[in-house]
């Protein structure tokens, strides 16, 4: 079977930038990585990872190009992971990050599963929309509740009110 993916650049502009790619379900994530980098005009020499994702595009387990862990933790690798092992009708979304210095981030979604067409070479770039910018889009820092997130001790104690703190300041 053939997986048809839409790969969308995560950018904060009003212009959509995406590619539609067909690839065999039995190809590896490394094959998809190569198809994505070529379709967006990258040289493919930078580090990259895929991340499993849920319906809300929350980043899950990492599947990387190389094992850069320090022992103990088993790491899934792109060249050892088949597409149909991580993507199927019940799990359709991946996040792809290319070049960890620039953080090019893409949303990868399985759009359709079709039969293989005779005479078609796969992977197949089906459609191109938009031109990729010269530099990766800046990520906006979203901190709606930053003050609440930073205050892990929500006990209403004023640490600047020394007279009411419960300790003997001359203990030593």
N, C-alpha and C positions, 0 to 999 in steps of 0.2 A: 504494500500500500504506500501511497504518497501522502506526506504531510504538507499542507500549505500553511505557511506561517506569515503573519504580518509582524514586521519588526519596526517599532516606532521609536524615534529618538525622543528621549525625555528632555524636552526643552520648555521654557516658559514664554515662548513667542507664540504669536497667533498663527504662524505658518506651520502646518504639519509636515513632518519629514519622515517618510517611511519607505520600506521596501517589502514586496511580497515575494517570498521564496518558496519553491517546491523542493522537497528533499525526501529521500526514501526513509521510511520509519525505522529501518534497520541500520541506517548510517549513525555515526557517533556524534556526540556533541562537538567534538573537534571538527568534524565535517561541517556542522552548522556554523561554528565559529568562523571557519575559513570562508564560507559563503557570505556570512554577514560582513566580515571585514572587507572582502572584495567588493561587495555590492555598495558599501558606503565609501569606498576609495581609500581605506587604510592599508598600510603595508603588512599588517598582521604580525608584526614583530614584538609588540608590547604584550605584557601579561594581561590575562583576561580570566573572567569566571562567569559561570552561569549560577543562578540561585533559583531554587524552587520557589514558587510564589503561590499565594492563595488568591481568592477572588478579589481581595482588596489591595493587591499588589504589595503585600508585605513580604519582605525578604526572608527566605527560609534557608535550608541547607545549601552550602556552597559546593559547587563542582568546578574544580580549578584545572588549569592547564598542566601545572606541575605540582608535585607534593613539596611544599615549602614548610610543612609542619616539623616540629622538633620531636619526632618519635611518636610515642604513645597513641596519638589520635589517628585513626584511619581516615584518610581523605579520599573522596571520590575524584577520579580524574576524567577529563573530557574524552580522552582517547579510549578509555575503557568503559564508557557509559553510552549505551545505545539510546537513541531518541525514544523508542517505544518503552524503555525502562522507566523514563521519568515524565513523559508526556503522553497523554491519551485523552479520551473523551471526558473523563472525570477530573483530570489534572491538565489544564490547557495553558497555563501561564508560567513563564520564566522571566527572570530579570537577567540581563546580560550587561556586564561592566567590562569595558575595554580601556586599557591604559590607566592604571591606578594613579598615575600622576595627574592626568587630566580628568579622569572619571567620566568618560563617555558612558552614559547609561541609556539602555534601551529596554523597552517592554516588548517581549516576544510572546505572541499568542497564536496558538493553533487555531486556525480559522476553519479548516476543512480537511477531511480525509477522503482521498479519491483513489481510483485505480490508476496504475501506472499506464502512461500513454506510450504506445510503440513509437520508436524513432526519436524520443525525447531524452536528452542527456540530463542527468541529475547530479548535483543540485542545479536548479533552473531558476534564474532571476526572471520573474514574471512581470513585475511592475515596479516602477520607480516614481516616487513623488517627492519633490523638494530637493534642494541642495543642502548638503551638510555644511555648517559654518566652519570658518577657519579654526576656531577654538571651541572647546567643549562649553556648553551652556553652564553658567554659574548656577549653583544650587542655592535657593533661598533658605535661610535658616528659619525654621518654623518653631517658635517657642510660645505657644499660646499661654501655657501655664508654667512658664519658666520659674517664677518665684516659688510656686507650689512644689515644683519638681526638685528645686534645690533645698527646700526646707524638709529634710527627711524626718525631723523631730517636730511633730506638730503638737507640742505640749503647752503652748502659750507661756513659756518661761522667758522672761526678759533677761538675757545673759549680761546686760549692762547694769542691771539693778543688783549690785553686790550685797546690799543690806538684806535682801530677801532670799538669797540663794541658800540652799540647805547644806552648808559645809562650814567647817572651821578653817578660816583663812590662815590661822597660825598653827596649823597641825604639825609642823616640824619645828 
